[in-house]
Amino acid sequence: MDKPNWTELQELKTIDQLADAAHENAKSKGFHDSKERGETDEQFVIMHSNLLHEEVSELFSSVRTGTFNEPCDKAEKMELLGLPPLTCAEEEYADIVIRVFDQCRRLGINIQWAIQAKHGYNTTRAHMHGKRF
């Protein structure tokens, strides 16, 4: 396994740059091979939403097991690769965002623009969006 270029990775500054990188990596790792077999966007969303759900479940599990702030199971391997080790919380939140970025790029969604627009709307909403929780 080649060591990643941590300096190069840190140069990815915008959400668009990170989304592009996540998508290209997912494609290179085979997560989009099914598109060549005729998978529809709807089938992709269903399959990859399950993967996203799995990441959220892993985050929840780290809370339940008391490992939320503990080093993740890949921490030692990350250090050997010259990467900073992550806690379970950091790893799972990162996985969630990476999966979302990949899905958005596959579907042609400009996630940076969408986040900016939605955040703008959210700034106009009531405290707790008018709900109890």
C-alpha positions in Angstrom: 0.0 0.0 0.0 1.3 3.4 -1.0 1.5 6.1 1.7 -0.9 9.0 1.0 0.6 12.4 0.5 -0.7 14.1 3.7 0.5 17.6 2.5 -1.4 17.2 -0.7 -4.5 16.0 1.1 -4.4 19.1 3.4 -4.4 21.4 0.3 -8.0 20.3 -0.4 -9.6 23.4 1.1 -13.1 23.7 -0.4 -16.0 21.4 0.0 -16.0 21.0 -3.8 -12.4 19.9 -3.8 -13.0 17.4 -1.0 -16.2 16.1 -2.8 -14.3 15.7 -6.0 -11.4 13.8 -4.3 -13.9 11.6 -2.3 -15.8 10.8 -5.5 -12.6 10.0 -7.5 -11.3 7.7 -4.8 -14.7 5.9 -4.5 -14.7 5.3 -8.3 -11.1 4.0 -8.2 -12.0 1.6 -5.4 -14.9 0.1 -7.4 -17.9 1.8 -5.7 -19.2 2.9 -9.0 -18.6 -0.2 -11.1 -22.3 -1.0 -11.0 -23.0 2.1 -13.1 -21.3 0.4 -16.0 -23.6 -2.5 -15.5 -26.6 -0.3 -15.9 -27.4 0.6 -12.3 -29.9 3.5 -12.2 -29.4 6.6 -10.1 -32.3 5.4 -7.9 -30.7 2.1 -7.4 -27.4 3.8 -6.5 -29.1 6.0 -4.0 -30.8 3.0 -2.3 -27.5 1.0 -2.1 -25.3 3.9 -1.0 -27.9 5.2 1.4 -27.6 1.8 3.1 -23.9 2.4 3.3 -24.5 5.9 4.8 -26.9 4.4 7.3 -24.2 1.9 8.3 -21.8 4.7 9.0 -24.4 6.5 11.2 -25.0 3.2 13.0 -21.3 2.8 13.6 -21.3 6.3 15.1 -24.2 5.4 17.4 -22.5 2.1 18.4 -19.4 4.0 19.5 -21.6 6.1 21.8 -23.3 2.9 23.2 -20.0 1.1 23.8 -18.2 4.1 25.3 -15.6 4.3 22.5 -16.8 7.6 21.0 -13.7 9.5 22.1 -11.3 6.5 21.9 -8.9 5.9 19.0 -10.7 4.2 16.1 -9.8 0.7 15.0 -7.7 2.1 12.2 -5.7 4.5 14.3 -2.5 2.5 14.4 -2.6 1.8 10.6 -3.2 5.5 10.0 -0.1 6.4 12.0 2.0 3.9 10.1 0.8 5.6 6.9 1.9 9.0 8.2 -1.7 10.1 8.9 -3.0 11.5 12.1 -5.0 8.9 14.0 -8.7 9.5 14.5 -11.1 8.9 17.3 -14.2 6.8 16.6 -16.2 10.0 16.5 -13.9 11.6 14.0 -13.7 8.6 11.8 -17.4 8.0 11.6 -18.3 11.6 11.0 -15.7 11.7 8.3 -17.1 8.5 6.7 -20.6 10.0 6.7 -19.4 13.2 5.0 -17.3 11.3 2.5 -20.2 9.0 1.6 -22.5 12.1 1.1 -19.8 13.8 -1.0 -19.5 10.8 -3.2 -23.2 10.4 -3.7 -23.6 14.1 -4.5 -20.9 14.0 -7.2 -22.4 10.8 -8.7 -25.8 12.5 -8.9 -24.4 15.8 -10.2 -25.4 17.7 -7.0 -23.2 20.7 -6.2 -23.0 20.1 -2.5 -21.0 23.2 -1.7 -23.6 25.4 -3.3 -26.5 23.4 -1.7 -24.9 23.7 1.8 -24.4 27.5 1.3 -28.0 27.9 0.2 -29.5 25.7 2.9 -27.4 27.4 5.6 -28.6 30.7 4.4 -32.2 29.5 4.8 -31.4 28.0 8.2 -30.2 31.4 9.5 -33.7 32.7 9.1 -35.4 29.9 11.1 -36.8 30.1 14.6 -34.9 28.8 17.6 -34.7 25.0 17.4 -36.7 25.5 14.1 -39.8 26.0 16.3 -39.6 22.4 17.7 -38.8 20.9 21.0 -35.9 18.8 19.7 
